[in-house]
Amino acid sequence: MNRMALGIFSLVLFVSGVVLMLLPAGDENLGGVFIRSSVVLGAIWLVLPNARQVPRSVWVGVVVLAIVLIAAPRLVLWGVGVAIVSSATGFILKPRRGGRPPDSQ
């Protein structure tokens, strides 16, 4: 993923969200969605240089939390709880490595 493009896209979303919220004829709901989306993309932009070292189960938790934040920001505490549970489940149920593959017969 191109980090520069993600940062620019996040910045454009944030600026357009602020503009939509400040204009009298603008749609404040859409502006809020743009700002929340830019915050999530900005967080991903910050993590991107070390993204290969982050376990997949943590990424699942981040995606779940991002979906909850964008869809229903009032349920942020529930989203954090679901993200923690999904990440913990991913750590517990991680695939075994070094095992023998099953026979293909």
C-alpha positions in Angstrom: 0.0 0.0 0.0 1.3 3.4 -0.9 1.7 5.4 2.4 1.9 8.8 0.7 -1.4 8.2 -1.2 -3.1 7.0 2.0 -2.0 10.1 3.9 -3.1 12.5 1.1 -6.5 10.7 0.9 -6.9 10.9 4.7 -6.1 14.6 4.6 -8.5 15.3 1.7 -11.3 13.4 3.6 -10.6 15.5 6.7 -10.6 18.8 4.9 -13.7 18.0 2.9 -15.5 16.9 6.1 -14.7 20.1 7.9 -15.8 22.1 4.9 -19.1 20.2 4.7 -19.7 20.8 8.4 -19.0 24.5 8.2 -21.0 25.4 5.1 -24.6 26.4 6.0 -26.0 24.4 3.1 -23.6 21.4 3.7 -24.6 18.1 5.0 -23.3 17.8 8.6 -23.9 14.0 8.7 -21.7 13.4 5.7 -19.1 15.7 7.1 -18.9 13.7 10.3 -18.6 10.5 8.3 -15.7 12.0 6.3 -13.9 13.1 9.5 -14.3 9.8 11.2 -13.1 8.0 8.1 -10.1 10.2 7.9 -9.2 9.5 11.5 -9.3 5.8 10.9 -7.2 6.1 7.7 -4.8 8.4 9.6 -4.3 5.8 12.2 -3.6 3.2 9.6 -1.2 5.6 7.9 0.7 5.9 11.2 1.0 2.1 11.6 1.9 1.4 7.9 5.7 1.5 8.2 5.6 -1.4 10.8 2.5 -3.1 9.4 4.2 -6.3 8.6 5.1 -6.9 12.2 1.5 -6.4 13.5 -0.3 -9.8 13.9 -3.3 -10.5 11.7 -5.6 -10.8 14.8 -4.8 -7.2 15.7 -5.7 -6.1 12.2 -9.0 -7.9 12.6 -9.7 -6.0 15.8 -8.8 -2.7 14.1 -11.1 -3.4 11.2 -14.0 -4.3 13.5 -13.4 -1.2 15.6 -13.2 1.0 12.4 -16.5 -0.4 11.1 -18.2 0.3 14.4 -16.8 3.8 14.6 -17.9 4.7 11.0 -21.3 3.0 11.2 -22.4 3.9 14.7 -20.1 6.1 16.7 -22.3 6.0 19.7 -21.5 2.3 20.1 -17.8 3.0 20.5 -17.5 1.1 23.8 -19.2 -1.9 22.3 -16.9 -1.7 19.3 -13.8 -1.6 21.6 -15.1 -4.7 23.4 -15.9 -6.6 20.2 -12.4 -5.6 18.8 -10.7 -6.9 21.9 -12.7 -10.2 21.8 -11.9 -10.7 18.1 -8.2 -10.0 18.6 -8.0 -12.3 21.6 -9.8 -15.0 19.6 -7.3 -14.6 16.8 -4.4 -15.0 19.3 -5.9 -18.1 20.8 -6.9 -19.8 17.6 -3.8 -18.9 15.5 -2.9 -21.6 13.0 -0.2 -24.1 13.9 3.1 -23.7 12.1 5.6 -26.5 11.3 2.9 -29.2 11.4 2.7 -31.8 8.7 0.2 -31.1 6.0 -2.6 -33.5 5.7 -2.4 -36.3 3.1 -3.9 -35.4 -0.3 -5.2 -38.9 -1.0 
